[in-house]
Amino acid sequence: MLKKTIFPLFSLILAVAFTMSTFAKNPGDKADDFTLDNWDGTKYNLNETVAKSKAIVIMFWSTECPNVQPYNDRIGEFAKEYSGKGFTFWAINSNNTESLDDVAAHAKKNDYPFPVLKDKNNVIADMLGATKTPEVYVIGKDNIILYHGRISNNRNKSEETSFDLKNALDEISADKEVTLKETKSFGCTIKRIN
């Protein structure tokens, strides 16, 4: 009896894992166009934004994750610096457990210089294959993913030794190919719908 229950469950887990890995987008892949609403109702479209930017930095974000919170202050300054170099920044909140009101309050409290878009039913997280907060995708011309991974190697500013997102943006800014296209994200799991 136990064997009959475990095998279908194991098969289902393998199928889900295969599906997620099959459809996850990687550097060199093209991101599909999408439109999301900011917490204030303003619509943001990927194709339109990419056409007007050096590249777009999409950060999967959370109002609660202890791996996101230490970045709150410095990501705002970082975004301001690189916006001046032609980059656009978006945060996307795909957590089913964080309401639009939570997202709005968090964005206002941190005075983010970028929109915080609500990904209802984690559609965009699924499309890109994002699993963590924070997790970053840098998307360039023709919607090509140029970098995917972490912001840096440590959430604590004093312990950072590898500035992966900064390095990628500096190379893109200099019209060079990104040397380290993918890094391993660390953080909280995106809370998806059941």
C-alpha positions in Angstrom: 0.0 0.0 0.0 2.8 2.4 0.9 4.6 1.7 -2.4 1.4 2.5 -4.3 1.2 5.9 -2.6 4.9 6.9 -2.7 5.5 6.1 -6.4 2.8 8.4 -7.8 3.9 11.2 -5.4 7.5 10.7 -6.4 6.5 10.8 -10.1 4.5 14.1 -9.5 7.5 15.7 -7.8 9.8 14.7 -10.6 7.4 16.0 -13.2 7.1 19.4 -11.4 10.9 19.7 -11.1 11.3 18.8 -14.8 8.7 21.3 -15.8 10.3 24.2 -13.8 13.8 23.4 -15.1 12.5 23.0 -18.7 10.8 26.4 -18.8 13.3 28.4 -16.6 14.9 31.2 -18.6 18.7 31.4 -18.6 21.2 34.0 -19.9 21.0 34.0 -23.7 17.3 33.2 -23.7 14.6 35.6 -24.7 12.1 36.8 -22.1 8.5 37.0 -23.2 6.8 40.3 -23.2 4.6 41.1 -20.2 2.7 44.0 -18.5 2.4 44.4 -14.8 0.8 47.0 -12.5 2.8 48.9 -9.9 1.3 49.1 -6.5 -0.2 52.5 -7.4 -1.9 51.1 -10.5 0.6 52.4 -13.1 1.2 49.8 -15.9 4.7 48.8 -16.9 5.5 46.9 -20.1 8.7 44.9 -20.7 9.0 45.5 -24.5 8.4 49.3 -24.2 10.9 49.6 -21.3 13.6 47.5 -22.9 13.4 49.7 -26.1 14.1 52.8 -24.0 16.8 51.4 -21.7 20.4 50.2 -21.8 18.9 47.2 -20.0 16.3 46.5 -17.4 17.1 45.1 -14.0 14.3 42.9 -12.7 14.5 42.1 -9.0 12.2 39.5 -7.4 11.5 41.2 -4.1 9.7 40.6 -0.8 8.3 42.8 2.0 9.4 40.3 4.7 12.3 38.1 3.5 15.3 38.6 5.8 17.6 38.3 2.8 15.9 41.2 1.0 15.6 43.6 3.9 19.4 44.3 4.3 19.5 45.4 0.7 16.6 48.0 1.1 18.8 51.0 1.7 21.7 50.3 -0.7 19.6 49.0 -3.6 17.9 52.4 -3.8 21.2 54.2 -4.1 22.5 51.6 -6.5 19.4 52.0 -8.7 19.8 55.8 -8.7 23.4 55.5 -9.8 22.7 53.1 -12.6 19.5 54.8 -13.8 21.8 57.6 -14.6 23.7 55.3 -16.9 20.5 54.2 -18.8 19.4 51.2 -16.8 15.8 50.8 -15.6 15.0 49.0 -12.4 11.9 47.1 -11.4 11.1 45.1 -8.3 8.5 42.3 -8.7 6.7 40.9 -5.8 5.3 37.4 -6.7 4.6 36.2 -3.1 1.0 35.0 -2.7 1.4 35.8 1.0 2.1 39.5 0.6 -0.9 41.7 -0.4 -0.9 44.7 -2.6 -1.3 46.8 0.5 1.8 45.2 2.0 3.7 45.9 -1.2 2.6 49.5 -1.2 3.4 50.1 2.4 6.9 48.5 2.0 7.7 50.6 -1.1 6.6 53.8 0.5 8.5 53.1 3.8 11.7 52.4 1.8 11.2 55.3 -0.6 12.2 53.1 -3.6 13.2 55.0 -6.7 11.7 52.2 -8.8 8.3 50.6 -9.2 7.4 47.5 -7.2 5.1 45.5 -9.5 2.7 42.9 -8.1 2.8 39.6 -10.0 -0.6 38.1 -9.1 -0.6 34.3 -9.2 3.2 34.3 -9.8 2.8 34.3 -13.6 6.0 36.2 -14.3 8.0 34.3 -11.7 6.9 31.1 -13.4 7.6 32.5 -16.9 11.2 33.4 -15.9 11.7 30.5 -13.5 12.4 32.7 -10.5 12.4 30.8 -7.2 13.9 33.2 -4.6 13.9 36.7 -3.2 16.1 38.5 -4.0 16.8 37.1 -7.4 17.8 39.3 -10.4 17.4 39.1 -14.2 19.1 41.7 -16.4 17.3 41.9 -19.7 18.9 43.7 -22.7 17.9 44.6 -26.2 15.5 42.2 -28.0 14.5 40.9 -24.5 17.7 38.8 -24.2 18.6 37.8 -20.7 22.2 39.0 -20.0 22.6 38.1 -16.4 20.7 36.0 -13.8 21.4 35.5 -10.2 22.3 37.3 -7.0 22.9 41.0 -6.2 26.1 40.2 -4.4 27.6 37.3 -2.4 26.4 38.5 1.0 23.3 40.3 2.3 25.5 42.1 4.8 27.2 45.1 3.2 30.3 44.8 5.4 30.8 41.1 4.3 30.3 41.5 0.5 33.3 40.4 -1.5 31.7 39.7 -4.9 29.5 42.4 -6.5 28.0 40.3 -9.2 25.1 42.6 -10.4 27.3 45.7 -10.3 30.0 43.8 -12.4 27.4 42.8 -14.9 26.0 46.3 -15.3 29.4 47.8 -15.6 30.2 45.5 -18.5 26.9 46.1 -20.2 27.5 49.9 -19.7 30.8 49.5 -21.4 29.2 47.6 -24.3 31.1 44.4 -23.3 29.8 40.9 -22.9 28.9 39.9 -19.3 31.7 37.7 -18.1 29.8 36.0 -15.3 26.3 35.5 -16.7 24.8 33.4 -13.9 25.3 33.2 -10.2 23.5 31.2 -7.5 20.7 33.2 -5.8 20.2 32.9 -2.1 17.2 34.0 -0.1 13.6 33.1 0.7 11.5 30.9 -1.5 8.8 32.7 -3.6 5.5 31.8 -2.0 3.5 30.6 -4.9 -0.3 30.0 -5.2 -1.4 26.4 -4.4 
